[in-house]
Amino acid sequence: MIRSNWLYIAVMFAVSYTIRILPLTLIRKPIKNRFIQSFLYYVPYVTLAVMTFPAIVNATQSPAAGAVALVVGIAAAWFGASLFQVSVACCAVVFVLELLLVH
C-alpha cells in the first residue's frame, strides 16, 4: 500500500513537471501565430469559468436560484454595474428565490 502511494506520487510529479518544462524547452522563439496567441490569451479565463460557473449553480440550496442569479449577474455586469453591485444583486436574487422555492 505504501509503495503504491509513492509510485502514484512519482508519476504525478513526472507528469506535472513534464507539462511545465516542455513549453520552456520546446518554444524558444516568440509566438507569432495570431490563433495560438489568442488561444493562450483566453486559457486562464476559460479555466476560471469552468471552475466557477458550476460552483455558482451548486452553491445554493436550489440550482434554479443559482442559475437565475448567474443570469442576473451577467446582465448587471453587461450593463456596467460594479463588482459590488453585481454581487449584491446576485445575493438578493438567491435570497428571494430560495425563500419562494423552499417555503
KOLDREN-402533 format. One record per residue: residue number from 1; residue in three letters; x, y negated, z negated of N, C-alpha, C in turn. Coordinates in Angstrom, 3 decimals, always signed. Each point is the difference from the previous one (the first is absolute). Last residue first. Layout:
# residues N
num;residu;n_x;n_y;n_z;ca_x;ca_y;ca_z;c_x;c_y;c_z
NUM;ALA;X;Y;Z;X;Y;Z;X;Y;Z
...
***
This chain:
# residues 103
num;residu;n_x;n_y;n_z;ca_x;ca_y;ca_z;c_x;c_y;c_z
103;HIS;-40.022;-27.522;-0.779;-1.222;-0.035;-0.838;-1.224;+0.130;+0.823
102;VAL;+4.267;+0.095;+2.103;+0.100;+0.918;-1.128;-1.286;+0.037;-0.797
101;LEU;+0.515;-2.950;+3.789;+0.058;+1.405;+0.418;+0.000;+0.975;-1.163
100;LEU;-0.016;-4.840;-0.661;-1.195;+0.419;+0.748;+0.008;+1.487;+0.308
99;LEU;+3.759;-1.925;-2.166;-1.172;-0.162;-0.874;-1.262;+0.498;+0.699
98;GLU;+3.900;-0.082;+2.497;+0.017;+1.109;-0.957;-1.116;-0.127;-1.021
97;LEU;+0.535;-3.459;+3.170;-0.430;+1.240;+0.642;+0.021;+1.190;-0.954
96;VAL;+1.571;-4.240;-1.532;-1.437;-0.047;+0.299;-0.472;+1.325;+0.590
95;PHE;+4.639;-0.448;-0.862;-0.764;-0.089;-1.239;-1.498;+0.059;+0.268
94;VAL;+2.958;-0.228;+3.692;+0.041;+1.318;-0.649;-0.839;-0.018;-1.272
93;VAL;+0.460;-4.083;+2.208;-0.788;+0.937;+0.814;-0.028;+1.371;-0.652
92;ALA;+2.734;-3.252;-1.972;-1.410;-0.319;-0.201;-0.894;+0.957;+0.781
91;CYS;+4.649;+0.289;+0.610;-0.376;+0.475;-1.333;-1.476;-0.252;-0.279
90;CYS;+1.787;-1.697;+4.013;-0.041;+1.473;+0.023;-0.426;+0.562;-1.351
89;ALA;+0.635;-4.665;+0.350;-1.155;+0.421;+0.797;-0.128;+1.519;+0.014
88;VAL;+3.782;-1.851;-2.072;-1.208;-0.276;-0.794;-1.241;+0.455;+0.760
87;SER;+4.115;+0.293;+2.254;-0.087;+0.992;-1.078;-1.223;-0.207;-0.872
86;VAL;+0.853;-3.128;+3.442;-0.315;+1.314;+0.570;-0.145;+1.036;-1.110
85;GLN;+1.428;-4.285;-1.234;-1.407;-0.012;+0.400;-0.423;+1.340;+0.582
84;PHE;+4.554;-0.582;-1.090;-0.818;+0.009;-1.202;-1.485;+0.042;+0.339
83;LEU;+3.067;-0.479;+3.522;+0.082;+1.342;-0.573;-0.857;+0.118;-1.254
82;SER;-1.632;-3.658;+3.432;+1.285;+0.300;-0.629;-0.035;+1.415;-0.579
81;ALA;-2.934;-1.479;+4.370;-0.026;-0.041;-1.462;+1.392;+0.342;-0.542
80;GLY;-1.654;-0.251;+4.810;+0.977;-0.876;-0.629;-0.035;-0.100;-1.509
79;PHE;-2.489;+2.843;+3.394;-0.490;-1.372;-0.001;+0.867;-0.941;-0.841
78;TRP;+1.028;+4.627;+0.286;-0.099;-0.455;+1.389;-0.422;-1.473;+0.070
77;ALA;+0.030;+2.248;-4.161;+1.361;-0.330;+0.443;-0.012;-0.542;+1.423
76;ALA;-4.068;+1.538;-1.711;+0.419;-1.195;-0.744;+1.409;-0.429;+0.422
75;ALA;-1.709;+4.011;+1.823;-0.718;-1.160;+0.520;+0.441;-1.282;-0.705
74;ILE;+1.738;+4.075;-1.572;+0.526;-0.283;+1.340;-0.666;-1.243;+0.580
73;GLY;-1.649;+1.538;-4.106;+1.353;-0.533;-0.140;+0.628;-0.344;+1.335
72;VAL;-4.198;+2.143;-0.070;-0.132;-1.369;-0.495;+1.381;-0.646;-0.140
71;VAL;-0.095;+4.534;+1.144;-0.522;-0.807;+1.113;-0.128;-1.461;-0.415
70;LEU;+1.250;+3.034;-3.342;+1.062;-0.097;+1.006;-0.438;-0.873;+1.166
69;ALA;-3.172;+1.061;-3.277;+0.954;-0.988;-0.511;+1.160;-0.177;+0.975
68;VAL;-3.108;+3.354;+0.958;-0.616;-1.320;+0.196;+0.942;-1.094;-0.498
67;ALA;+1.374;+4.418;-0.732;-0.009;-0.290;+1.435;-0.606;-1.374;+0.285
66;GLY;-0.045;+1.625;-4.454;+1.358;-0.302;+0.438;+0.064;-0.367;+1.463
65;ALA;-4.093;+1.448;-1.759;+0.337;-1.305;-0.567;+1.408;-0.416;+0.415
64;ALA;-1.430;+4.312;+1.212;-0.736;-1.011;+0.764;+0.328;-1.403;-0.508
63;PRO;+1.651;+3.913;-2.236;+0.783;-0.406;+1.169;-0.698;-1.059;+0.849
62;SER;-0.603;+0.605;-5.353;-0.637;+0.468;+1.228;+0.823;-0.489;+1.196
61;GLN;+1.740;-0.845;-4.193;-0.808;+1.173;-0.354;-0.738;+0.554;+1.209
60;THR;+4.680;-2.478;+0.850;-1.277;-0.340;-0.622;-0.780;+1.270;-0.336
59;ALA;+4.208;+0.014;+2.317;+0.237;-0.565;-1.326;-1.297;-0.318;-0.736
58;ASN;+0.655;+1.695;+4.677;-0.119;+1.008;-1.057;+0.185;-0.556;-1.409
57;VAL;+0.353;-2.755;+3.984;-1.301;+0.672;+0.064;-0.182;+0.958;-1.178
56;ILE;+4.130;-2.237;+0.458;-1.054;-0.999;-0.179;-1.362;+0.675;-0.058
55;ALA;+3.792;+2.591;+1.022;-0.073;-0.315;-1.427;-1.090;-1.020;-0.278
54;PRO;+1.029;+1.194;+4.503;-0.724;+1.075;-0.713;-0.131;-0.286;-1.493
53;PHE;+2.446;-3.265;+2.512;-1.423;+0.086;+0.350;-0.727;+1.177;-0.646
52;THR;+4.891;-0.773;-0.522;-0.901;-0.877;-0.739;-1.471;+0.256;+0.297
51;MET;+3.808;+2.296;+2.146;-0.010;+0.305;-1.434;-1.080;-0.781;-0.744
50;VAL;+0.640;-0.701;+4.624;-0.342;+1.419;-0.174;-0.051;+0.371;-1.473
49;ALA;+1.444;-4.341;+1.193;-1.431;+0.174;+0.246;-0.430;+1.436;-0.238
48;LEU;+4.601;-1.037;-0.272;-0.730;-0.603;-1.112;-1.507;+0.194;+0.158
47;THR;+2.713;+1.373;+3.547;+0.231;+0.856;-1.166;-0.756;-0.527;-1.213
46;VAL;-0.027;-2.594;+3.890;-0.821;+1.205;+0.177;+0.153;+0.921;-1.202
45;TYR;+2.702;-3.817;+0.147;-1.401;-0.374;-0.176;-0.922;+1.209;+0.114
44;PRO;+4.703;+0.522;+0.822;-0.311;-0.241;-1.421;-1.466;-0.356;-0.251
43;VAL;+1.394;+0.695;+4.597;+0.042;+1.209;-0.820;-0.275;-0.299;-1.483
42;TYR;+0.445;-3.215;+3.860;-1.292;+0.304;-0.623;+0.005;+1.233;-0.900
41;TYR;+3.944;-1.549;+2.451;-0.508;-1.151;-0.743;-1.271;+0.363;-0.779
40;LEU;+1.992;+3.097;+3.018;+0.722;-0.078;-1.273;-0.476;-1.172;-0.853
39;PHE;-1.864;+0.468;+4.338;-0.321;+1.182;-0.803;+0.663;-0.090;-1.372
38;SER;+1.106;-3.273;+3.162;-1.354;-0.193;-0.494;-0.421;+1.153;-0.908
37;GLN;+4.139;+0.363;+2.159;+0.038;-1.077;-0.980;-1.375;-0.238;-0.620
36;ILE;+0.270;+3.063;+3.523;+0.597;+0.564;-1.216;+0.100;-1.075;-1.082
35;PHE;-1.556;-1.410;+4.202;-0.940;+0.967;-0.572;+0.543;+0.557;-1.308
34;ARG;+2.730;-2.887;+2.601;-1.060;-0.725;-0.722;-1.003;+0.948;-0.648
33;ASN;+5.345;+0.727;+1.000;-1.284;+0.439;+0.532;-1.118;-0.642;-0.827
32;LYS;+4.678;-0.367;-1.080;-0.510;-1.021;+0.919;-1.349;+0.370;+0.605
31;ILE;+3.561;+0.972;-4.465;-1.095;+0.574;+0.771;-0.600;-1.101;+0.862
30;PRO;+5.269;+0.300;-1.746;-1.329;-0.578;-0.267;-1.060;+0.619;+0.920
29;LYS;+4.170;+3.072;-1.192;-0.239;-1.233;+0.740;-1.366;-0.584;-0.388
28;ARG;+1.463;+4.137;-1.805;+1.043;-0.970;-0.347;-0.201;-1.337;+0.688
27;ILE;-2.403;+4.949;-1.367;-0.372;-1.282;+0.603;+1.021;-1.046;-0.448
26;LEU;+0.495;+4.477;-1.525;-0.355;+0.143;+1.406;-0.290;-1.323;+0.696
25;THR;+1.121;+0.441;-4.753;+1.087;+0.560;+0.797;-0.314;+0.047;+1.488
24;LEU;-3.161;-1.634;-3.238;+1.234;-0.780;-0.167;+1.131;+0.512;+0.884
23;PRO;-4.203;+2.326;-0.192;-0.091;-1.274;+0.728;+1.272;-0.844;-0.111
22;LEU;-0.081;+4.148;-2.452;+0.006;+0.149;+1.459;-0.166;-1.324;+0.748
21;ILE;-0.280;+0.539;-4.900;+1.320;-0.219;+0.560;+0.024;+0.098;+1.530
20;ARG;-4.012;+0.730;-2.739;+0.512;-1.348;-0.244;+1.319;-0.271;+0.716
19;ILE;-2.127;+4.275;+0.233;-0.918;-0.982;+0.562;+0.542;-1.415;-0.170
18;THR;+2.363;+3.543;-2.025;+0.116;+0.051;+1.461;-0.888;-1.053;+0.649
17;TYR;-0.276;+0.604;-4.672;+1.272;-0.619;+0.372;+0.156;-0.050;+1.514
16;SER;-3.759;+2.249;-1.762;-0.080;-1.440;-0.272;+1.273;-0.715;+0.444
15;VAL;-0.066;+4.720;+0.325;-0.961;-0.596;+0.929;-0.067;-1.516;-0.191
14;ALA;+2.684;+2.457;-3.000;+0.556;+0.057;+1.356;-0.934;-0.665;+1.008
13;PHE;-1.488;+0.443;-4.475;+1.098;-0.951;+0.097;+0.554;-0.042;+1.417
12;MET;-3.233;+3.227;-0.954;-0.605;-1.333;+0.015;+1.069;-1.081;+0.123
11;VAL;+1.455;+4.421;-0.525;-0.612;-0.172;+1.320;-0.627;-1.390;+0.106
10;ALA;+1.777;+1.195;-4.175;+1.075;-0.136;+0.990;-0.562;-0.218;+1.400
9;ILE;-3.026;+0.905;-3.510;+0.600;-1.323;-0.168;+1.093;-0.232;+1.031
8;TYR;-1.964;+4.257;-0.145;-0.961;-1.003;+0.484;+0.577;-1.413;-0.084
7;LEU;+2.531;+3.455;-1.872;-0.010;+0.126;+1.455;-0.965;-1.020;+0.614
6;TRP;+0.144;+0.390;-4.635;+1.205;-0.665;+0.488;+0.088;+0.081;+1.516
5;ASN;-3.514;+2.310;-2.053;-0.183;-1.437;-0.195;+1.199;-0.775;+0.528
4;SER;+0.219;+4.688;-0.046;-0.861;-0.474;+1.079;-0.271;-1.501;-0.135
3;ARG;+2.462;+2.186;-3.382;+0.768;-0.094;+1.240;-0.848;-0.540;+1.144
2;ILE;-2.071;+0.869;-4.128;+0.857;-1.179;-0.098;+0.812;-0.172;+1.280
1;MET;-2.721;+3.829;-0.311;-0.825;-1.200;+0.000;+0.866;-1.259;+0.000
***
